[in-house]
Amino acid sequence: MIMSLLGSGLLLVGICMLYDMTGHLLMSNIKESVAMIMESGEYQVPLMVTIGLICVGLAIKSALFPFHSWLPDAYGYSTVSSAAILSSLVSKGYIFLLLKIVYRVIGFEVFIQSRIINVLFVFGLMGMVFGSLSAIRENDIRRMIAFSSVAQIGYIYMGFGLGTEIGMVASVYHILAHAATKSLLFLAAIGLTDVSCGSRRFVPLTGAGYRHKMAGVGFTVGSLSMVGMPVFSGFVSKLLFAQACLGHDVKMLPGLIVLGISTVLNAIYFMKTVIRIYVPEKRPDCEIITVKDEKVYAMVIVLFVCLNVMLGMLSQPIVTLITNGLAMFA
């Protein structure tokens, strides 16, 4: 709650400073006034501070590294349905708000000239690595998935930090891909823990993929997508990010290197878990908890798997829609 209020407060301070400099609250009028400020050369420092406050406020709300400390506990200990909604929709809503402010309030060109994108790029790269390292050290499957979200949010901000159209397209596509995949992982995790005496630790999860076949399949598909296996949505996201990095002069090399390192780290903790749940193990000496309506649960898992495959196989029309949508935004 404290971190959320801090983020909201910084965003509100930034909006107040924008109103003080421009005299407007309508987005189109603010954008025109900001463009005039950039041309005249006055209020340069206050404008940069304002953009920085807005970006930091929304970075806290969306759990960008190093403002991510609230996320593992919030996602790891909430109910599964809450965790799925939080990871797929709520945190991405703040990223979408930042996207809207960049295009419709500040202006994309002004945002690039502010050099705040360099800070977002560095924090994004750090999030991709340190989020994955934290996930590797975790012994709780729910917290591992939560730390994975920190890494995936780093991908999105890295795309913003590139300051190119294809980088923004890659980030928006990754918002969709991550929403579909992370919800699948959280829902599959509850099925695995229910057949493992309710434990979320890795040792009791041994063989859980055999005890709950649908949850095992769902977790495996989500893991392959996060690693970037072809056919799934995660592969298209990483391909788009790689293409965005290739077109950049300065940020190409660090972007590609960290993208490769992050993919390897993703493979380590996700494939380790997949192997764990499919290692043959005798049934635990405890009561197996079952979902009240297994048919509904299985249908939800199947729908998320189909959505993931659809995003991976029909990516080009979606990318075209995102590109056209960003052009309309601007």
C-alpha positions in Angstrom: 0.0 0.0 0.0 2.9 2.4 0.9 4.6 1.7 -2.5 1.3 2.2 -4.3 0.6 5.5 -2.6 4.2 6.7 -3.3 3.8 5.9 -7.0 0.4 7.6 -7.1 1.8 10.7 -5.3 4.7 11.1 -7.7 2.3 10.8 -10.7 0.0 13.4 -9.2 2.9 15.8 -8.5 4.0 15.4 -12.2 0.5 16.2 -13.4 0.3 19.3 -11.1 3.7 20.5 -12.6 2.4 19.9 -16.1 -0.7 22.0 -15.3 1.5 24.7 -13.8 3.7 25.0 -16.9 1.0 24.6 -19.6 -2.2 25.8 -17.9 -4.1 22.9 -19.4 -5.5 19.5 -18.3 -6.7 18.3 -21.7 -4.2 16.0 -23.3 -4.2 17.6 -26.7 -3.7 21.1 -25.3 -0.9 19.9 -23.0 0.9 18.2 -25.9 0.8 21.5 -28.0 2.0 23.5 -25.0 4.9 21.0 -24.3 6.0 21.2 -27.9 6.0 25.1 -27.7 8.1 24.8 -24.4 10.6 22.6 -26.2 10.9 25.0 -29.1 11.2 28.1 -26.9 13.8 26.5 -24.6 12.2 27.7 -21.4 11.2 25.5 -18.5 13.5 22.8 -19.8 14.6 21.6 -16.4 11.1 21.6 -14.8 9.8 19.7 -17.9 12.5 17.1 -17.6 11.7 16.7 -13.8 8.0 16.4 -14.6 8.6 13.6 -17.2 10.9 11.9 -14.7 8.3 12.1 -11.9 5.6 10.6 -14.1 7.8 7.8 -15.3 9.1 6.9 -11.8 5.6 7.0 -10.4 4.2 4.6 -13.0 7.4 2.5 -12.8 6.6 2.0 -9.1 3.0 1.1 -9.8 4.0 -1.4 -12.5 7.0 -2.9 -10.5 9.9 -2.0 -12.7 13.3 -2.9 -11.1 14.4 -1.5 -8.6 10.9 -0.5 -7.5 9.7 -4.1 -7.5 10.0 -5.1 -3.9 6.2 -5.1 -3.3 5.4 -7.4 -6.2 6.6 -10.9 -5.0 4.6 -10.7 -1.7 1.5 -9.2 -3.4 1.4 -11.8 -6.1 2.9 -14.7 -4.2 0.5 -14.7 -1.3 -2.7 -13.5 -2.9 -5.4 -15.9 -4.1 -4.7 -17.5 -7.5 -7.5 -15.6 -9.3 -6.2 -12.4 -7.8 -2.6 -13.1 -8.8 -3.7 -14.0 -12.4 -5.7 -10.7 -12.7 -3.0 -8.6 -11.0 -0.1 -9.9 -13.2 -2.0 -9.9 -16.5 -4.2 -6.8 -16.3 -3.6 -4.4 -13.3 0.2 -3.9 -13.5 -0.1 -3.6 -17.3 -2.7 -0.9 -16.9 -0.1 1.4 -15.5 2.2 0.6 -18.4 -0.6 1.4 -20.8 -1.2 4.7 -19.0 2.5 5.6 -19.4 2.2 4.7 -23.1 -0.8 7.0 -23.4 1.0 9.9 -21.6 4.1 9.4 -23.8 2.1 9.6 -27.1 -0.9 11.9 -26.2 0.4 14.2 -23.5 4.2 14.6 -23.7 4.7 13.6 -27.3 6.9 10.8 -28.5 9.6 13.1 -29.9 9.8 15.1 -26.7 9.9 11.9 -24.7 13.0 10.8 -26.8 14.7 14.2 -26.4 14.2 14.1 -22.6 16.7 11.2 -22.3 14.5 9.7 -19.6 14.3 6.8 -22.1 18.0 6.0 -21.3 17.1 5.5 -17.6 14.1 3.3 -18.5 16.4 1.3 -20.8 19.0 0.7 -18.1 16.4 -0.2 -15.5 14.7 -2.5 -18.0 17.9 -4.4 -18.7 18.6 -4.7 -14.9 15.1 -5.9 -14.3 15.5 -8.6 -17.0 18.6 -10.0 -15.3 18.0 -9.4 -11.6 14.3 -10.5 -11.8 15.4 -13.8 -13.3 18.2 -14.3 -10.8 15.8 -13.8 -7.9 13.4 -16.3 -9.5 16.3 -18.9 -9.7 17.0 -18.5 -6.0 13.3 -19.0 -5.0 12.0 -22.2 -3.5 8.4 -21.2 -3.8 6.7 -21.8 -7.1 4.3 -18.8 -6.7 7.0 -16.4 -5.8 9.2 -17.7 -8.6 6.4 -16.8 -11.1 6.1 -13.4 -9.4 9.8 -12.7 -9.8 9.5 -13.8 -13.4 7.0 -10.9 -13.8 9.7 -8.5 -12.7 11.9 -9.8 -15.5 9.1 -9.6 -18.1 8.2 -6.0 -17.1 11.9 -5.2 -17.6 11.4 -6.4 -21.3 8.6 -3.9 -21.7 10.5 -1.0 -20.4 13.6 -2.0 -22.4 11.4 -1.6 -25.5 10.3 1.8 -24.3 13.9 2.8 -23.7 14.9 2.0 -27.3 12.9 5.0 -28.4 11.9 3.5 -31.7 8.6 2.6 -33.2 9.4 -1.1 -33.5 10.5 -1.0 -29.8 7.2 0.3 -28.8 5.4 -2.2 -30.9 7.4 -5.0 -29.3 6.6 -3.7 -25.8 2.8 -3.6 -26.5 2.9 -7.0 -28.0 4.7 -8.3 -25.0 2.0 -6.9 -22.8 -0.5 -9.1 -24.5 1.8 -12.1 -24.6 2.8 -11.8 -20.9 -0.9 -11.3 -19.9 -1.9 -14.6 -21.6 1.1 -16.6 -20.4 1.4 -15.4 -16.8 -2.3 -16.0 -16.1 -1.8 -19.6 -17.4 1.2 -20.1 -15.1 -0.5 -18.9 -12.0 -3.6 -21.0 -12.7 -1.6 -24.1 -13.5 0.5 -23.6 -10.3 -2.6 -23.8 -8.1 -3.4 -27.2 -9.7 0.1 -28.5 -9.0 0.1 -27.3 -5.4 -3.3 -28.7 -4.7 -2.1 -32.3 -5.5 1.1 -31.7 -3.4 -0.4 -31.4 0.0 -1.0 -27.7 -0.6 2.8 -27.0 -0.5 4.4 -24.5 -2.9 7.9 -25.8 -2.3 9.7 -27.6 -5.0 10.4 -30.9 -3.3 6.7 -31.7 -2.5 5.9 -30.7 -6.1 7.9 -33.6 -7.5 5.7 -35.6 -9.8 2.8 -33.2 -9.6 2.5 -33.2 -13.4 1.4 -36.8 -13.2 -1.0 -36.2 -10.4 -2.7 -33.3 -12.1 -2.1 -33.8 -15.9 -4.0 -30.7 -17.0 -2.1 -28.4 -14.7 1.2 -30.0 -15.7 0.4 -29.4 -19.4 -0.6 -25.8 -18.7 2.5 -25.0 -16.7 4.7 -26.6 -19.4 3.1 -24.5 -22.2 3.5 -21.3 -20.1 7.1 -22.1 -19.3 8.0 -22.8 -23.0 6.4 -19.5 -23.9 8.3 -17.6 -21.3 11.6 -19.2 -22.5 10.8 -18.2 -26.1 10.0 -21.5 -27.8 8.6 -21.1 -31.3 4.8 -21.5 -31.9 4.1 -19.7 -28.6 3.7 -16.0 -27.9 6.9 -15.5 -26.0 8.9 -16.4 -29.1 7.3 -13.6 -31.1 7.9 -11.1 -28.3 11.6 -11.9 -28.1 12.0 -11.9 -31.9 10.4 -8.4 -32.0 12.7 -7.1 -29.3 15.7 -8.5 -31.1 14.7 -6.8 -34.3 14.1 -3.5 -32.4 17.6 -3.8 -30.9 19.2 -4.5 -34.3 18.1 -1.1 -35.7 19.8 0.9 -32.9 23.3 2.4 -33.0 24.2 2.6 -29.3 21.7 0.2 -27.5 21.9 -2.7 -30.0 24.8 -4.6 -28.3 23.7 -4.3 -24.6 20.1 -5.0 -25.6 20.9 -8.2 -27.5 23.4 -9.4 -24.9 21.0 -9.0 -22.0 18.2 -10.5 -24.1 20.3 -13.6 -24.6 21.3 -13.8 -20.9 17.7 -13.3 -19.8 16.5 -16.1 -22.1 19.1 -18.5 -20.7 18.1 -17.5 -17.1 14.4 -18.0 -18.0 15.2 -21.5 -19.3 17.1 -22.4 -16.0 14.2 -21.7 -13.6 11.3 -22.6 -15.7 12.7 -25.8 -17.2 14.0 -26.8 -13.7 10.4 -26.6 -12.5 9.0 -28.5 -15.5 11.6 -31.3 -14.9 10.7 -31.4 -11.3 6.9 -31.8 -11.8 7.6 -34.7 -14.3 10.1 -36.6 -12.2 8.2 -39.9 -11.2 7.4 -39.8 -7.4 5.0 -41.8 -5.3 1.8 -40.1 -4.2 2.2 -37.9 -1.1 0.9 -39.2 2.2 -1.8 -36.6 2.6 -5.2 -35.7 1.4 -5.2 -34.5 -2.2 -7.0 -31.2 -2.6 -9.1 -30.9 -5.8 -10.6 -28.0 -7.5 -14.4 -27.9 -7.0 -15.2 -27.9 -10.7 -12.4 -29.8 -12.5 -14.2 -29.4 -15.9 -14.3 -25.6 -15.6 -10.6 -25.6 -14.5 -9.6 -27.8 -17.4 -11.5 -25.6 -19.9 -9.8 -22.4 -18.6 -6.4 -24.0 -19.0 -7.2 -25.1 -22.5 -8.5 -21.7 -23.4 -5.3 -20.0 -22.2 -3.1 -22.5 -24.0 -5.1 -21.8 -27.2 -4.8 -18.1 -26.7 -1.0 -18.5 -26.3 -0.7 -20.5 -29.4 -2.9 -18.1 -31.3 -0.7 -15.1 -30.3 2.3 -17.1 -31.5 0.9 -18.4 -34.8 -1.1 -15.3 -35.8 1.3 -12.6 -34.7 1.5 -10.6 -37.9 -2.1 -9.3 -38.0 -1.8 -8.5 -34.3 1.5 -6.6 -34.9 -0.1 -4.7 -37.8 -3.0 -3.7 -35.5 -0.6 -2.5 -32.8 1.4 -0.5 -35.3 -1.8 1.2 -36.7 -3.1 1.8 -33.2 0.1 3.5 -32.1 0.0 5.7 -35.2 -3.6 6.7 -34.3 -2.4 7.4 -30.7 0.2 9.8 -31.9 
